Amino acid sequence: KRADIVVSQLSHGEQRELELAVALATKPKLLLLDEPMAGLGVTESARMVSLLKELRKEVTIVLVEHDMEAVFALADRITVLVYGRVIACDVPDAIRKHEEVKRAYLGEQHAVTRHG
């Protein structure tokens, strides 16, 4: 229904979906997505998560993302980096419980520092 719309006139979320469609047109075995939720509103982000949930059934996805709720909704395995250092690599439930991850990304009171 939006085929006649110039890309620059699409919403940011629609442009992100179009970028994903262009990548999928090459029939990849692996999709590397760098912050696909960046700049999306709540509704657009939820739509992207839903779309990626369906796509992961057909293609391997490596996702770099700061939206931790989106990551938890999508990932089978999560590697968490702080200042370029791996602090945890595990399944989502274990990552949610990991103390250093909670401090760094999940809103605990003391954030991990470059030296910590």
N, C-alpha and C positions, 0 to 999 in steps of 0.2 A: 504493500500500500504506500510505501515511501520511495518507490523506485524513481519517481520523477523529481524528487527533491535533490537539489545541489548539496553535495556533501557538507560544505561549509554552513549550510542552513540546518543540518541535523543537530540534535542535542549532543552534548558531550558523551553521554551514555550510548547514544545511537552510533556515534563515531567510533567509540571503543568496540562496539559489537561489529561494526563494519570491518575494522582492523582485524578482528578475530576471524571473520568470514573470509577475508582476503588470504589470511594465513592458512585457513582450512582448505582453500581452493587448491593448494599444492599437495593435498593429501599427505600431510606429514605423519611420521610415526611418533614424533616427539614435538610438543609445543613448549617453548620457553617463554613464559609470560612474566614481564617485569611490571609489577604493580598495576594489574588490570583494574583494580578498584579505585585507583588514585583519582581524585576529583569527582567521583560519582556521589550522588545523593543516596539517601537510604533506599529509596525504591529502585533506583538504577543499580545499586550495588547488589541488592537482593536478586534482581533479575540476572545480573552477571554470574552470581554464585550459582543460581539455578541452572543457567546455561552451561557453566563449567562442570557442574555435577553430571549433567548428561554427557558432555564431551569426554569426560574421563573414562567412560565406559568403552570408548572407541580409540582413544589416543592417550599416550603417556603425557602427563603435564608436569613440568617443573615450574613452580610458582615462587616468585620473589614478591613478598607482600607484607605490608606493615599492619593491615587490618587483620588483627589476630582472630576475630570471630569468623571472618571469611576463611582464614587458614584452617581453623579448627573444623569448619563445615566441609572443607574440601580435601584435606590431606590425609593420607594413610600413614605418612611418616613426616616428621618435621625436624629440620636442623635450624637451631637458633644461633645467630651471630650477634655479638656485641663488639663494636669497634673492630670488626674483622676477625674476631676470635670466636671459635665454636664453643658455646657454653653448654649445649645440650643437643642430643640427637636421639629421638625416640618416637613412640606412637603418641597421638594427641592427648590421651588421658594422662600419660606420664609427664608430658610437657606442661600440662595445666598445673600439675602438682609440684613441679620442679621449682625450688626456692629461688634460685638465681634468675630463672626466667620470669617468675612472678615479680621480682623486684625490677627487672629491666623493662618488661613489656606489659605486664598485666595489672599495673596500677598499685603495686605494693609501695609502701612509704619510702624506701631507700633504693634509688636506682643504682645499677652497677656502674662503676666509673671505669675510665680507661685503664686504670691500674688494678682494678678489683676483679 
